[in-house]
Amino acid sequence: MVRNVSFNDLHKAFESRIRLGIMSALAVNDSLDFTSLKEYLDVTDGNLASHLKTLEKEEFIGVDKSFVDRKPNTSYYMTEEGRDAFERHLAALEKIIESQK
């Protein structure tokens, strides 16, 4: 039975396992490039790009574009707003889990 827990505290942006994975990876790394995120999450280019765009629109992640050996390189980092929202989401999850013990 769930007591004193509001499921409304969970952020809808993190309901997708891919977006949750992106935020988890960026929470423990200063930044990650597109290829690293793709390999880590084992998703297609299109699928990853779609989820990254969603997190960008929420302003939860930022983008840096550069060139490495004349090849374009796009890397992503978690914004302060994203970190705050992600930490609130994790805290809500912990409350839900704790209420089940």
N, C-alpha and C positions, 0 to 999 in steps of 0.2 A: 504494500500500500504506500502510495506517495503522499507525504505530508509536507506542508510548508514549502512546496516546490512549485514554481511557476514555469511551465514549459514555454511561456511567452518570453522568458529570459534567453532562450536559445535563439541565435541569430540565423535567419533564413539563408543568408549567403553561405553558411558553412554546412548546410544540410547535404550537399553533394560530397561524396567521398573524395572526388578529385579536388574540389576546392579545399576541403579539410586537409588533404594531403599536401597541397601547395602551401597552405598557411603553416602547417606543421614543419615542413622543410625549411621555409623561410624564417620560422621562429628560432631555429637553431643555426642558421647560416646568415652572414651579413647580406649576401646576395647569391643567386644561382642563375646560370644562363638557361636558355630555353632547352637546349639539348640535355643538360643535366636533369632538369625537371621531367622531361619526357622519359628519360631512361629510368629515373627513380620511380615514377608513377606508372610506367609501362602503358602509356596511352598514345594515341595517334596525334600527329601534328594538329589536325583540325580540332580534335576534342580538347587538347590542352589549350590551344589558342582561344577557343570559346570560353573556357573556364577562367583563363587569365583575364580576358576582356571583362567578364562579369566582375571580377575582383578589382579591376582597374576602375570601372564605373562607380563602384562603391568607395573608391579611393582608399582601399585597404592595401594595395600594393602599388609600387612605383616602378618605372621602366627606365633603364639606361641603355642607350644604343651607342655602339662603338664599332671599330674595326680591329680585328686581330689577324695579323698576317694578310691584310687586304680583304679579309672576309668579314661580312657584317656579323656582329655579335650582339644579341639582345639579352640583357640580364634583368632580373627582377629582385626587388627588395620589399620588405614589409614596412609600411608607413606607421607612424605613431598611432594614427587613428585605427589602422588595421590591427596593430598589436593590442590596443585597448579593447577593441571589439572581440578579438580572438580570446583574450584572457577572460573577458566576461562570459563568453560562450563556454569555455572550459570550466569556469567556476560553476556555471549552471549545471553542466553535465556532472560535475563532481557531487553537487547537491543531490541530483536525481539518483546517482549511484549510491550515495551515502544513505539516502532515505530508504533504500531497499534492503539495507543490512539489518 
